[in-house]
Amino acid sequence: MIKINRLLIAFSLCAFVQAASAQNKSIYQKGWIDFNKNGKKDVFEDPAEPVEKRVADLLSQMTLEEKTCQTATLYGYKRVLKEEMPAPSWKNEVWKDGIANIDEELNNLASTTDDAPTQYSYPYSKHASAINTIQKWFIEQTRLGIPVDFTNEGIHGLNHDRATSLPAPIAIGSTWNKALVRRAGQTVGLEAKALGYTNIYAPILDPARDQRWGRVVECYGEDPFLIGELGTQMALGIQEEGVASTLKHFAVYSVPKGGRDGNARTDPHVAPREMYQLYLYPFKKVIKEAQPMGVMSSYNDWDGMPITGSYFFLTELLRQKFGFTGYVVSDSEAVEYLYSKHHVAADIKGAVKQAIEAGLNVRTNFTMPQTYIMPLRELVKEGSVNMKTLDSRVADVLRVKFKLGLFDHPYVQNPAAANKLVHNQTSTEMALQMNREAMVLLKNDNNLLPLNKSKIKRVLVTGPLAAETNYATSRYGPSHNPVTSVLKGIQDYLGNSASVTYAKGCDIIDATWPESEIIETPLTDKEQAEINNAVNQAKNVDVIIAVVGEDVKRVGESLSRTGLNLPGRQLKLIQALQATGKPVVMVMINGQPLTINWENRYVPAILEAWFPGPESGKVIAETLFGDNNPGGKLSITFPKTTGQIELNFPFKPASQANQPTSGPNGYGKTSVNGALYPFGYGLSYTTFEYSNLTISQPVIRSQADVTVTVDVTNTGKVKGDDVVQLYLKDEISSVTTYDSDLRGFERVPLMPGEKKTVKFTLHPDDLALLDKNMNWTVEPGKFLVMIGSSSEDIKLKAEFEVKD
């Protein structure tokens, strides 16, 4: 009898499994998927139906539980999620009714703040298959089968194990190369799609106006036009591959009081007009031109209004004025800050109510999603949050999922293809080119650079960054790629043609840093011995290459600085090396402008490499020895001292003028004046000449375009890239405008003696100002067009006039 019962049980189990399998198999029909498993093709399941009808139909079938699950993020494995793969326990979790997105799932994140190793990140095909398995669970094991949006970071390459790595965004900004940034976006999007990610948190559109701020390294620069142009290309590139681009961080995020970061990320002192012209301009431009599907709301306030609880920012500005149609995800803990930091809500329920009514679609935090979902359900049941409001927020999320094709092709079609698509030869070469183009030559007295490989026989490579590599794996980008240090790059480049010696010289910081920036301490015996060793090594070489700057522990998120000198004993090392009389080349690896005043005055050659990618050593060696002619331009002003901050481009007339020593209100000498290196600055191993500036029409109507052309010629002996920059000045206006605005730029490669004509088209938006009533308008009057090689080095000028 027992044996018969066992047979019956086994038979019943087998029948159950077969039935379940048949049911799951039956949901996949030819040309459509039966997500709600009712055996018929609903409107939302029909690819032929318009997106809005599909959204409305699905929404009409959703319960309160299912709707609220589409308003929260589940952070991936090891960050919040405890299981790598779907587990039986998931049937008891809040996401049994679905989830809006899963962030950084199985990406093998590695950074100073997070570590999430997993067996599923590599090889790439294994990750694609793992994402399919998780997506399959949500489609087959939840009632309505709503697919998940798999999100990930991607500001300098996809934030995934061994994906293609780009230099830091501040270096990307220094390329001034729109076409290359578009290719970089396509690479990020293609690799994301191949691995199963459907939404990438990039680009960052925050203007870096305070050089002390830790996240300068993650921004394209300080100028809104440059950021908007490059951000548009990055967003277009990502979305061309069928992946959503989510812009960060909306809004007025990048200028916290005093440049402070970490828990002090609040209180930007920004006037309304400045907010629109500087901080909102890139978002408005990229939304208009690239139609990104995502925006991340920031956790700061503006004028007392926390952004994530502001209907004005998240609905009136973002949707009604800028035309955004995607979904808004909060930066981590932005909702909770409404009560814990800003104190505009009494508790989590009050914060949730403010956020969802303001226009937030999806809440993200490093806690389980139910900490947001459950209070939201209570609010709806109590009548405190209207069901129509919830429906609107959920509809935005569903709309993006439909546009991404998640209801038509929810799985990675060919996981095995990921092994050939991710970090292949083509993407490696693109990243290498971006590293090369990001190099900025700051100083080159007597043409010390490029170094002559055939004449140099002995080289000293020194400095705390010479053998360091962690800068190439900075936050929000790829991990675990092999990195070539500068020392190794130079050794490989020179091979047997020269001897390369190494001395560290000093550590990046000293024991009491950052206090040592305000209270200097004597060098320890060990520190003096390290400097002495470098000096002794320098006596027998032809050239000294000193690699100095910052590493990932000195700049980045939550790592703002109070001083901007080279940290620790690095200046002492440079001074000791310079005193040897040997030629010194200073290579800077850093994430923000540094106040290198002594170095600029006395060191003959300085190369700004920013935070380069894994090929850093190879690219820097190529650049120092002339195989790569540096053509990058600074996308952010280098001040001489933090006492000058704010010191940026663009600026209001006379606001950055030198202090007069005579005449009206000029009777003393108390300040250091001018920038160390201005916006747009960068030298080359060749020379360029501008000529034949022409404007298509001397007089135009207010809504007409203007065409500007200029010839640029390489007048030197080697090939090189020039960045032709167009600045525009509104000569007389009804309100005070900026002294001039960047309104065009083109990176132009030229062979020796080659001449090219560069064409710019100025649109009405480029001429517009915010009038007295805060309306964008083109006013009649004269405009001055200035062509230059930096914001201060203007070569040619011409005028045109706008008439009603």
C-alpha positions in Angstrom: 0.0 0.0 0.0 2.9 2.4 0.9 4.5 1.6 -2.5 1.3 2.3 -4.4 0.8 5.6 -2.5 4.4 6.6 -3.4 3.7 5.8 -7.0 0.5 7.9 -7.0 2.4 10.8 -5.4 5.1 10.6 -7.9 2.6 10.4 -10.8 0.7 13.4 -9.4 4.0 15.4 -9.0 4.9 14.5 -12.6 1.5 15.6 -13.9 1.7 18.9 -11.9 5.2 19.7 -13.4 4.0 18.8 -16.9 0.9 20.9 -16.5 2.9 23.9 -15.1 5.4 23.5 -17.9 2.6 23.3 -20.5 1.0 26.5 -19.0 4.3 28.4 -19.1 5.1 27.2 -22.6 1.6 28.2 -23.7 2.1 31.8 -22.8 4.7 32.2 -25.5 2.5 32.4 -28.7 3.6 33.2 -32.2 4.2 37.0 -32.3 2.9 37.7 -28.7 3.2 36.6 -25.1 0.2 35.8 -22.8 1.6 37.7 -19.9 -1.6 37.5 -17.8 -2.0 33.8 -18.7 -5.7 34.1 -19.5 -5.4 32.2 -22.8 -6.3 35.2 -25.1 -4.5 38.1 -26.7 -5.2 41.2 -24.6 -4.7 44.7 -26.0 -1.5 45.2 -23.9 -0.1 41.9 -25.3 -0.6 42.9 -28.9 2.5 44.4 -30.5 0.3 45.9 -33.3 -1.6 48.1 -30.8 -0.5 51.7 -30.0 1.6 52.1 -26.9 -1.0 54.3 -25.1 -3.8 51.7 -25.6 -1.5 48.9 -24.3 -0.6 51.0 -21.2 -4.3 51.8 -20.5 -5.3 48.2 -21.0 -2.6 46.8 -18.7 -3.3 49.4 -16.1 -7.0 48.6 -16.0 -6.1 45.0 -15.1 -3.7 45.8 -12.2 -4.5 45.6 -8.5 -3.3 48.2 -6.0 -0.6 45.7 -5.0 0.6 45.3 -8.6 0.5 49.1 -9.2 2.6 50.0 -6.2 5.2 47.4 -7.1 5.8 49.4 -10.2 6.9 52.4 -8.2 10.0 50.9 -6.5 13.5 49.7 -7.3 15.0 46.4 -6.0 18.7 46.8 -5.7 20.6 43.9 -7.0 22.4 41.0 -5.5 24.5 41.8 -2.4 23.3 45.3 -2.2 19.7 44.5 -1.1 18.8 41.3 -2.9 20.1 38.3 -1.1 19.8 35.6 -3.8 21.6 35.4 -7.1 18.8 33.5 -8.7 15.1 33.3 -8.1 14.3 31.4 -5.0 11.1 29.8 -3.5 11.1 32.6 -0.9 10.4 35.2 -3.6 6.8 34.0 -3.6 6.6 35.6 -0.1 8.4 38.8 -1.0 6.7 42.0 -2.1 7.9 41.5 -5.6 5.7 38.5 -6.0 3.4 41.2 -7.6 6.2 42.5 -9.8 8.8 45.3 -9.5 9.6 48.5 -11.5 13.3 47.8 -11.9 16.3 45.9 -10.6 19.4 47.9 -10.3 23.0 46.7 -10.8 22.0 43.1 -10.9 24.9 40.6 -10.9 27.3 43.2 -12.3 30.2 42.2 -9.9 30.4 45.8 -8.7 33.8 46.6 -7.2 34.5 50.0 -5.7 35.7 51.6 -2.5 32.1 51.7 -1.2 30.5 48.6 -2.5 31.6 45.0 -3.3 29.2 42.6 -4.9 31.1 39.6 -6.3 29.0 37.1 -8.2 29.5 34.0 -10.3 27.1 35.3 -13.0 28.9 38.4 -14.2 31.4 36.7 -16.5 31.7 35.3 -19.1 29.2 37.8 -20.5 26.9 35.1 -21.9 26.5 33.7 -18.4 25.2 37.1 -17.3 22.8 37.4 -20.2 21.4 34.0 -19.4 21.1 34.8 -15.7 19.1 38.0 -16.5 16.9 35.9 -18.7 16.3 33.5 -15.8 15.3 36.4 -13.5 13.1 38.0 -16.1 11.5 34.6 -16.8 10.5 34.4 -13.1 8.7 37.7 -13.2 7.0 36.9 -16.5 5.9 33.4 -15.5 5.5 33.5 -11.7 3.7 36.8 -11.2 0.0 37.2 -12.1 0.4 39.8 -14.8 3.9 38.9 -15.9 5.1 42.5 -16.2 8.7 42.5 -17.2 11.5 44.1 -15.2 13.5 47.1 -16.3 17.1 46.1 -15.5 19.0 49.3 -14.7 22.8 50.0 -14.3 25.2 52.8 -14.1 27.4 53.8 -17.1 29.0 57.2 -16.9 32.4 56.0 -18.1 31.6 52.7 -19.6 29.0 50.2 -18.5 29.3 49.4 -14.7 29.9 45.7 -15.3 32.6 43.2 -14.8 35.2 43.7 -17.6 33.0 45.9 -19.8 34.7 48.5 -22.0 36.1 51.2 -19.8 36.2 54.9 -20.8 38.2 57.6 -19.1 36.4 59.6 -16.4 33.6 62.0 -17.6 35.8 65.0 -16.9 38.3 63.5 -19.4 35.5 62.7 -21.8 34.5 66.4 -21.6 38.1 67.4 -22.4 37.9 65.6 -25.8 35.3 68.1 -27.1 34.6 65.4 -29.7 30.8 65.0 -30.3 31.2 62.1 -32.8 33.4 60.1 -30.5 31.1 60.6 -27.5 28.2 59.4 -29.7 30.3 56.2 -30.4 31.0 55.8 -26.7 27.2 56.0 -26.0 26.6 53.4 -28.6 29.2 51.1 -27.0 27.6 51.5 -23.6 24.2 50.8 -25.0 25.3 47.8 -27.1 27.1 46.2 -24.2 24.2 46.8 -21.9 21.7 45.3 -24.3 23.9 42.2 -24.9 24.2 41.6 -21.2 20.5 42.1 -20.4 20.5 45.6 -19.1 17.7 47.8 -20.4 18.2 51.2 -18.8 21.5 53.0 -18.2 22.0 55.8 -15.6 24.0 58.1 -17.9 25.0 60.8 -18.8 25.6 63.1 -15.8 24.5 66.6 -16.9 25.5 68.5 -13.8 27.7 71.6 -14.5 30.7 71.3 -12.2 30.9 74.9 -11.0 32.8 74.4 -7.7 36.2 72.8 -8.3 36.3 71.6 -4.7 33.2 69.3 -5.2 34.1 65.6 -5.2 32.0 64.7 -8.2 33.7 67.0 -10.6 35.5 63.9 -11.9 32.0 62.5 -12.9 31.0 65.6 -14.9 31.7 66.7 -18.4 32.8 70.2 -17.2 31.5 73.6 -16.1 29.8 75.0 -19.2 26.1 74.2 -19.9 26.4 74.3 -23.7 29.4 71.9 -23.8 27.6 69.6 -21.3 24.4 69.7 -23.3 26.1 69.0 -26.6 28.1 66.0 -25.3 25.2 64.8 -23.2 22.9 64.8 -26.2 25.4 62.6 -28.1 25.9 60.2 -25.2 22.1 59.8 -24.7 21.4 59.4 -28.4 24.2 56.8 -28.6 22.8 54.7 -25.7 19.2 54.8 -26.9 20.1 54.0 -30.5 21.0 50.5 -29.2 17.5 50.0 -27.8 18.4 50.9 -24.2 17.0 53.8 -22.1 19.3 56.7 -21.1 18.5 58.1 -17.6 19.9 61.6 -17.0 21.5 62.6 -13.7 21.0 64.5 -11.4 17.9 66.7 -11.8 18.4 69.4 -10.6 20.8 72.0 -9.2 22.7 69.2 -7.6 26.3 70.1 -8.4 26.8 73.2 -6.4 26.3 72.4 -2.7 27.2 75.1 -0.2 30.9 75.3 0.1 31.4 72.5 -2.4 30.6 70.1 0.5 29.6 66.5 -0.4 28.5 63.4 1.6 25.8 64.2 4.1 26.0 67.9 3.3 24.6 67.6 -0.3 22.1 70.4 0.1 21.5 74.2 0.0 22.8 75.3 -3.4 23.0 79.1 -3.5 21.7 79.7 -7.0 19.5 82.5 -8.2 16.5 81.6 -10.4 17.9 83.0 -13.6 21.2 81.3 -13.1 19.4 78.1 -12.4 17.7 78.1 -15.8 20.7 79.4 -17.7 23.3 77.1 -16.2 21.9 74.1 -14.3 18.7 73.4 -16.2 20.0 74.2 -19.6 21.7 70.9 -20.3 18.6 68.9 -19.2 16.3 71.0 -21.3 18.6 70.6 -24.3 19.2 66.8 -24.0 15.5 66.1 -23.4 14.5 68.1 -26.5 17.2 66.6 -28.8 17.6 63.1 -27.5 14.2 62.2 -25.8 15.8 60.2 -23.0 13.5 57.7 -21.3 14.7 58.4 -17.8 15.6 61.2 -15.4 17.0 60.8 -11.9 15.8 63.2 -9.2 18.4 64.6 -6.9 18.3 64.8 -3.1 19.2 68.4 -2.6 16.8 71.3 -2.2 16.6 74.6 -4.1 15.4 77.7 -2.5 13.9 75.6 0.3 12.2 73.1 -2.0 13.6 69.5 -1.9 13.7 68.5 -5.6 12.2 65.0 -5.0 9.2 66.4 -3.3 8.7 69.3 -5.7 5.8 69.3 -8.2 7.4 72.4 -9.7 10.6 70.5 -10.6 9.3 67.0 -11.4 6.1 67.9 -13.2 5.9 71.6 -14.2 9.5 72.0 -15.4 10.4 68.5 -16.4 7.2 67.3 -18.1 5.2 70.4 -18.9 8.0 72.8 -20.0 10.8 70.5 -21.1 8.6 67.8 -22.6 10.0 64.7 -20.8 7.8 61.6 -21.3 9.9 58.9 -19.5 9.9 57.9 -15.9 11.7 59.6 -13.0 13.7 57.5 -10.6 14.9 59.0 -7.3 18.5 59.1 -6.4 19.2 56.8 -3.5 17.5 58.0 -0.2 16.1 61.2 -1.8 12.6 60.3 -0.6 13.8 59.5 2.9 15.7 62.8 3.1 12.4 64.6 2.9 11.8 63.8 6.5 15.3 62.8 7.8 17.3 65.8 6.4 15.0 68.4 4.9 12.3 68.0 7.6 9.5 68.9 5.3 7.7 65.7 6.2 7.1 64.2 9.6 7.8 60.6 8.6 8.1 58.1 5.7 4.4 58.3 4.9 4.5 62.0 4.6 7.6 61.8 2.4 6.1 59.2 0.1 3.0 61.3 -0.3 5.0 64.4 -1.2 7.2 62.5 -3.7 4.5 60.6 -5.6 2.3 63.7 -5.8 5.3 65.8 -7.0 5.8 63.4 -9.9 8.3 60.8 -8.8 7.7 57.4 -10.5 10.2 55.0 -8.9 11.8 55.2 -5.5 15.4 53.9 -5.1 17.2 53.2 -1.8 19.5 50.6 -0.3 16.6 49.1 1.6 13.9 46.6 0.7 11.3 48.0 -1.7 8.5 47.4 0.7 9.8 50.3 2.9 8.3 52.5 0.2 5.6 50.3 -1.3 3.7 49.6 2.0 3.4 53.2 3.1 2.2 54.0 -0.5 -0.5 51.3 -0.3 -1.7 52.7 3.1 -1.9 56.2 1.6 -4.0 55.1 -1.3 -6.3 53.0 0.9 -6.8 55.9 3.3 -7.6 58.2 0.4 -4.6 60.4 1.1 -3.1 59.7 -2.3 -5.5 59.6 -5.2 -5.7 56.4 -7.3 -5.5 58.6 -10.4 -2.2 60.0 -9.3 -0.8 56.5 -8.7 -2.2 55.4 -12.1 -0.4 58.3 -13.8 2.9 57.4 -12.2 2.6 53.7 -13.0 1.6 54.5 -16.6 4.9 56.4 -17.1 6.9 53.3 -16.0 4.8 51.0 -18.2 5.1 53.3 -21.2 8.9 53.1 -21.0 8.8 49.3 -20.7 6.6 49.1 -23.8 8.9 51.5 -25.7 11.9 49.4 -24.8 10.1 46.4 -26.3 10.0 44.5 -23.0 6.5 43.3 -23.7 7.5 42.0 -27.2 11.0 40.7 -26.7 11.6 40.5 -22.9 14.7 38.2 -23.1 18.2 38.5 -24.4 17.7 36.8 -27.8 21.1 35.4 -28.1 23.1 35.2 -24.8 26.1 33.6 -26.5 26.5 36.7 -28.7 27.4 38.8 -25.6 30.9 37.1 -25.6 31.6 38.7 -29.0 29.8 42.0 -28.5 31.1 43.1 -25.1 34.6 44.6 -24.8 35.7 43.5 -28.2 38.5 44.9 -30.4 36.3 47.6 -31.9 35.2 49.0 -28.5 38.7 48.7 -27.1 40.0 50.8 -30.0 37.3 53.4 -29.4 38.1 53.7 -25.7 41.8 54.0 -26.6 41.1 56.8 -29.0 39.0 58.6 -26.3 41.9 58.2 -23.8 44.2 59.8 -26.4 41.9 62.7 -27.2 41.4 63.5 -23.5 45.0 64.4 -23.0 45.5 68.1 -22.3 48.9 69.8 -22.6 49.1 72.5 -20.0 52.7 73.7 -20.4 55.5 73.0 -22.8 58.4 75.5 -22.4 61.0 75.4 -25.2 59.2 72.4 -26.7 60.5 70.0 -24.1 57.7 67.7 -25.3 57.5 65.5 -27.2 60.5 63.6 -25.9 62.9 62.2 -28.5 63.0 58.5 -28.1 66.2 58.1 -30.1 68.1 60.6 -27.9 66.9 59.7 -24.4 68.7 56.8 -22.9 67.9 57.1 -19.2 64.6 57.9 -17.7 63.4 58.3 -14.1 59.7 57.7 -13.5 58.7 58.9 -10.1 55.7 60.1 -8.1 53.0 58.4 -6.1 50.7 57.9 -9.1 53.5 56.3 -11.3 52.7 52.7 -10.3 49.1 53.3 -9.1 46.2 51.9 -11.1 43.0 52.4 -8.9 42.0 55.6 -10.7 41.1 53.5 -13.8 38.4 51.6 -11.9 36.7 54.6 -10.4 33.0 54.5 -9.3 30.1 53.9 -11.7 32.2 52.3 -14.4 33.6 48.8 -15.3 35.6 46.7 -12.9 38.3 44.1 -13.1 39.9 45.2 -16.3 43.7 44.9 -16.3 45.3 48.3 -16.0 48.6 49.5 -17.4 50.3 51.9 -15.0 52.2 54.9 -16.3 55.5 53.3 -15.2 54.6 50.1 -17.1 53.4 52.0 -20.1 56.7 53.9 -20.4 58.8 50.7 -19.8 56.8 49.0 -22.5 57.0 51.9 -24.9 60.8 52.4 -24.6 61.6 48.7 -24.4 65.4 48.2 -24.8 66.0 51.6 -26.3 66.4 53.2 -22.8 66.8 52.3 -19.2 63.8 53.2 -17.0 64.3 53.5 -13.2 61.6 54.1 -10.7 61.4 55.8 -7.3 58.0 56.4 -5.6 59.3 59.7 -4.1 56.4 60.1 -1.7 52.9 58.8 -0.9 49.8 60.4 -2.2 49.1 62.0 1.2 51.0 62.4 4.4 49.9 61.2 7.9 48.0 64.4 8.8 46.4 65.3 5.5 44.1 67.1 4.9 45.0 69.1 8.0 48.5 69.4 6.6 47.1 71.8 4.0 46.5 74.3 6.7 49.0 73.3 9.4 52.3 72.1 7.8 54.2 69.4 9.5 57.9 68.6 9.1 58.8 65.7 6.8 59.3 62.4 8.7 62.6 60.6 8.3 60.9 58.1 6.0 59.4 60.9 3.8 62.7 62.7 3.5 64.5 59.4 2.6 62.0 58.7 -0.2 62.4 62.2 -1.7 66.2 61.8 -1.3 66.1 58.5 -3.1 64.2 60.0 -6.0 66.7 62.9 -6.2 69.7 60.6 -6.2 68.1 58.5 -9.0 67.5 61.7 -11.0 71.2 62.7 -11.0 72.0 60.0 -13.6 69.0 60.4 -16.1 68.3 62.4 -19.1 64.7 63.3 -18.1 62.4 63.0 -15.1 58.8 62.0 -15.5 56.9 62.8 -12.3 53.4 61.4 -12.0 51.4 63.2 -9.4 47.8 64.0 -8.5 44.9 62.2 -6.8 43.6 58.6 -6.6 40.1 57.3 -6.0 40.3 58.0 -2.3 41.0 61.7 -2.8 38.3 62.7 -5.3 34.8 61.3 -6.1 31.4 61.0 -4.6 31.5 62.1 -0.9 35.1 63.2 -1.3 35.0 67.0 -1.7 38.1 68.9 -0.8 38.8 72.1 1.1 42.1 72.7 -0.7 43.1 72.0 -4.2 46.9 71.8 -4.0 48.7 68.5 -4.8 48.0 66.4 -1.7 50.6 65.4 0.8 54.3 65.9 0.1 53.9 65.9 -3.7 54.9 69.5 -4.2 58.0 68.9 -2.0 59.0 66.1 -4.3 58.5 68.2 -7.4 60.5 71.0 -5.9 63.4 68.7 -5.0 63.4 67.1 -8.5 63.3 70.6 -10.2 66.3 71.6 -8.1 68.4 68.9 -9.7 68.5 70.9 -12.9 67.3 67.9 -14.9 64.3 68.4 -17.2 61.1 67.6 -15.4 57.9 66.5 -17.1 54.9 66.5 -14.7 52.0 64.2 -15.5 48.9 64.8 -13.6 46.4 62.1 -12.8 43.5 63.8 -11.0 39.7 64.2 -11.1 39.4 68.0 -10.5 41.4 71.1 -11.2 44.4 71.6 -8.9 46.0 74.8 -7.9 49.4 74.0 -9.2 50.8 77.5 -9.1 54.5 76.8 -8.2 54.5 73.8 -10.6 53.2 75.9 -13.4 55.8 78.6 -12.9 58.8 76.4 -12.6 58.2 73.0 -14.1 58.8 73.2 -17.9 56.2 70.7 -19.1 52.9 69.6 -17.7 50.4 67.1 -19.1 46.9 66.7 -17.7 45.7 63.1 -18.1 42.7 63.3 -15.7 41.5 59.9 -14.6 42.3 57.9 -17.7 41.0 54.4 -18.5 42.9 51.1 -18.2 45.1 52.0 -21.2 46.5 54.9 -19.2 50.2 54.0 -19.2 50.2 53.2 -23.0 48.4 56.5 -23.9 50.5 58.7 -21.6 53.7 57.2 -23.0 52.5 57.7 -26.6 51.7 61.3 -25.7 55.0 62.1 -24.0 57.0 60.7 -26.9 54.9 62.3 -29.7 53.0 59.4 -31.2 49.9 61.0 -29.8 49.7 64.8 -30.2 47.6 66.1 -27.3 44.6 68.0 -28.6 42.2 68.0 -25.6 41.0 71.3 -24.1 40.0 72.0 -20.5 36.3 71.8 -19.9 36.6 73.5 -16.5 38.6 76.5 -15.3 41.7 75.9 -13.1 41.7 78.6 -10.4 44.9 79.8 -8.8 43.4 79.4 -5.3 40.2 78.2 -3.7 39.8 81.8 -2.5 38.8 82.7 -6.0 35.9 80.3 -6.2 33.5 80.7 -7.8 35.7 81.2 -10.9 34.1 79.8 -14.0 33.0 80.2 -17.6 30.5 81.6 -18.4 30.5 84.6 -16.1 28.7 88.0 -15.8 30.5 91.1 -17.1 33.3 92.3 -14.8 32.5 89.6 -12.2 35.8 87.9 -12.8 37.7 91.1 -13.7 41.1 91.7 -12.2 41.2 93.9 -9.1 42.2 97.5 -10.1 45.1 99.1 -8.3 44.2 102.6 -9.3 41.2 104.7 -10.4 37.6 104.4 -9.0 37.5 101.9 -6.2 41.0 100.8 -7.0 43.5 101.6 -4.3 45.0 98.4 -3.1 46.5 95.0 -4.0 44.8 92.3 -2.0 43.8 89.5 -4.4 45.4 87.0 -6.8 43.8 87.6 -10.1 42.9 85.5 -13.2 42.7 81.8 -13.9 45.7 79.5 -13.8 44.3 77.9 -17.0 41.0 79.2 -18.5 38.1 77.2 -19.9 38.8 75.8 -23.3 42.6 75.9 -22.9 45.0 73.3 -24.2 48.3 73.3 -26.1 49.6 71.2 -29.0 52.8 70.0 -30.5 51.9 71.9 -33.6 50.4 75.4 -34.3 47.1 76.5 -35.9 46.0 79.6 -37.6 42.5 81.0 -38.1 41.4 83.0 -41.1 38.4 84.0 -43.3 35.7 84.4 -40.7 32.4 84.9 -42.5 28.8 85.3 -41.4 26.0 84.3 -43.8 23.9 87.3 -43.2 24.8 90.6 -41.5 21.2 91.2 -40.6 18.6 88.5 -39.7 15.1 88.1 -38.3 14.8 86.8 -34.7 13.7 83.3 -35.7 16.3 82.8 -38.4 19.5 80.7 -38.3 22.9 82.2 -38.8 25.7 80.3 -40.6 29.3 81.1 -39.5 32.4 79.7 -41.3 36.1 79.9 -40.5 39.2 78.4 -42.0 41.7 76.7 -39.7 45.2 75.7 -40.9 47.8 73.5 -39.3 50.9 75.7 -39.6 53.2 73.4 -37.8 55.3 70.3 -38.8 53.2 67.5 -37.3 49.6 66.4 -37.5 47.3 67.5 -34.7 43.8 68.2 -33.6 42.5 71.7 -33.0 39.2 72.5 -31.2 37.7 75.5 -32.9 35.5 77.3 -30.4 32.8 79.8 -31.1 31.8 82.3 -28.4 28.8 84.7 -28.7 28.3 88.0 -27.0 25.0 89.8 -26.8 26.2 93.4 -26.9 23.2 95.1 -25.4 20.3 93.3 -23.7 17.3 94.1 -21.5 18.8 92.0 -18.6 22.4 91.3 -17.7 23.7 88.4 -19.7 26.9 86.5 -19.5 30.0 88.2 -20.8 30.0 85.6 -23.6 28.6 82.1 -24.2 30.1 79.1 -25.8 27.7 78.4 -28.8 29.7 76.1 -31.0 32.8 73.9 -31.2 34.4 71.4 -33.5 37.4 69.1 -33.1 39.3 69.2 -36.3 42.2 66.8 -37.2 44.7 68.4 -39.6 47.9 67.2 -41.3 50.8 69.7 -41.6 49.9 72.5 -43.9 46.3 71.3 -44.2 43.4 73.8 -44.2 39.8 73.0 -43.4 36.6 75.2 -43.3 34.6 74.8 -40.1 30.9 75.6 -40.3 28.7 76.5 -37.4 25.0 77.1 -37.4 23.5 79.3 -34.8 19.9 78.7 -34.0 17.4 81.1 -32.3 17.9 79.1 -29.1 21.6 80.0 -29.2 20.7 83.7 -29.2 17.9 83.6 -26.6 18.0 85.1 -23.2 15.6 85.0 -20.2 13.9 88.4 -20.3 12.5 90.3 -17.4 9.5 88.1 -17.3 11.6 84.9 -17.3 10.6 84.0 -20.9 13.2 82.8 -23.4 13.3 85.3 -26.2 15.6 86.6 -29.0 15.9 90.3 -28.6 16.8 92.6 -31.4 20.4 94.0 -31.4 23.9 93.2 -32.3 25.8 90.0 -31.5 29.5 89.6 -31.6 30.9 86.3 -32.9 34.3 85.4 -31.5 36.4 82.4 -32.7 39.2 81.2 -30.5 41.3 78.4 -29.2 40.1 79.0 -25.6 37.7 81.3 -23.8 40.5 83.8 -23.4 42.4 83.3 -26.6 40.1 84.9 -29.2 41.6 85.1 -32.7 38.8 86.5 -34.9 35.7 88.6 -34.4 32.7 89.5 -36.5 29.2 91.0 -35.9 25.6 90.4 -37.1 22.4 92.1 -36.1 19.0 90.7 -35.2 15.9 92.8 -36.2 12.3 92.2 -35.4 
